[in-house]
């Protein structure tokens, strides 16, 4: 098994890189986010590797960081999400953005990835809800976020809903309101909305 490769970028393509490691060129499939991070042709590069061996192929999948590799592995555990689909999702959303989308239950953010329709997006939201934290890190036990539904009054959820109704995306609204609520206890809905609008306007 290959766990890591370090070498010189020989070729950059839309979905893979050829990495020259001591004269041997390895074809490594990567997400768009990783390909944008690793540099240009001729640059030194180090990638974490996930090796997939089958009777008909030997594929290497490369990641710029541990967080993306772990997220890739979680995605491929879900029915209907293969290796290429997982990379397509990670090309559109970084692990942190994916964690935020899951916390916000933002189906539209997931359907930006090619091949991810509403049904698969709903399944991703359900199955990853307790596996990705707000910042995209893998969690070993369920986490509670303000995106969780509750019968109790929830000013944070109400403020998020208000911003969405004003035209902001669910991810934008969820991120800014949760950040404000984390720094200020017991703010009213009106105050959360006011501060949220102020931060979004200055972004």
N, C-alpha and C positions, 0 to 999 in steps of 0.2 A: 504493500500500500504506500502511496505517495501522500505525504501530509503537507509538504511545503516545497516550493521551488523558487530559487533565486537565480536570476540571469539577466540577459540583455534583451530588450524588446526588438524582435526581428521584424514582425509584421503586426499591424493593428487592423482589425476588421470590425464590422458592425456588431458581431456577437462573439468574437473570440480574439485571442492574441496568440501569436507564435513566439514563445520564449526560448531564446538560445541559451542553453545551460551547458557550458563547456563543449560547444560544437554540436549539441543535440537539440533539435527544434521540437519543442512540445506544443501541441495545439491545445489551448486551454479555453474552454467556454466561460464567459463572464457576463455579468449584468452590465448594462450601460453605465450605471453609477461607478462600478469598479473600473471600467475602461476609461472613464473620464478622469479618474484619480491617478492612474499609474504612470502617466507621462507619455512621451512620444517615442517614435522609432529611434532606437539607439540608447534609450534611457535604461538605467539599471532598475530592476523591478523584483519585488519579492511578493509572492502570492501564497496564501493558505489554500490547500488543495483538498477537494473531495473527489475520491477515485470511485468510478463506477465501472465494474467489469461484468460483462455478459458474454454469452457465447458468440454473439455477432458484433460486439464492439468493446472498445476500451476508451472510456471518455474521462477527461479531467475537467473539473469545474473549479474556477479560481475566484478568490475573494480577497479584497484589499484589507479586510479586518475580520476579527473573530465574530463580531456581532452579526455581520452579514451572513457568514457561513452558518451560524447557529439558526438564524432566521430562515435561511434556505432549507435547512434540514427539517425545521418545523413545518414549513409550507409543503414539503414533499410527503409528509405523513398524511396529508389531507386527501381524501378520495377525489380524483379528478384533477389533481395538481401534480404534473410530472416535472422533471428537471427543467425543461425549456419554459414551461409555464411559470415556475418559481422564479427563474431568471427574468422573465418578462415583467413580473410583478415588481421585482427588485430593481428593474431598470426604470420604472416609473416612480416608485416610492422607496426611499431609503428605509432601513430598519426603524429609525426613529419616526419617520413619517407614517410608516405602516402601523407602528404601535399607537400613534396618535389617531389614525383612522379607525383602528379597532376600538380604542377607548371611546371615541366619539360615535361609534357605530355608523360610520360614513360610507355607505354603500357606493355612492357616486365616485369617491376617490379610488376605490378598488376597480371599478369598471373602466377606468382609464387604461388599464393594462390590456394589451391585445389578447383576445380570447377569453377574457373574464366577463361573463354575462351576469345579469342580476341574480340568478339562482346560485351560481358559484360564489358570487360576492357575499350573498347571505350566509352561505355555508362557512366561508372564511371568517366572517364576523362572529359567528356562533362558536366555531371550533377554536379560534385563536383568542377569544375573549379573556380567558384565564391563563394564557400562555405568554402573552406579550404585555409588558408593562407600558406605562404612558410614554416612556422614552424609547421604546422598542426593544429593551433588554428582555431576554428570555427569563421567565419566572417559573419556579418549581411548584408554586402553590397559588391558588386563586388570589387576585388582588382586588381591592375595592376601589372604584373610581367614581367620580361624580357622574359618569356616563351610565352608572347602574340605575335601573329603574327602582322606584320605591314609592310606597303609598304615603310616606311622610312628605310634608312641604319641602321643596328643594329649590331655594333661591338660585343656586348655580345653574341647575337644569332649566329653570324658567328664563334666566338671563341668556343662556345659550340659544334657547328657542326664539327669544325675541330678536337676537342678532341675525339668526337664520332668516326670520321673516322680513328683516330689513335688507336681505340680499347677500349677506356674507355666507361663505361656505361653512358646512358643519365643522370641518377641521379648524378653520380660522377661529370660529366662534368658541369652540370647545377649548382650544389652546389658550386663547387670551383670557377667557373667563376663569379657567382653572388656575392659571398663573396668578391672577388677581386674588382669587379666593384663598390660594395657598399662603399669600402674604398678609391677608387682612381677614380676621375672623368676624363673623356675624354681620357682614355687609348686607344691606337690603337689595332686593332685585333691582330697584331703580338706580342705586349707586353702582352696582355691578355693571349694569348696562351703560351708565354714563362713563365709567372708567374704561370699559371695553371699547366703546366708540372712540374715546379719546386716543387710546393706544392704536387702534386700527387705522385711524385717520392719520396718525403720525408715522405709521410704518412705511 
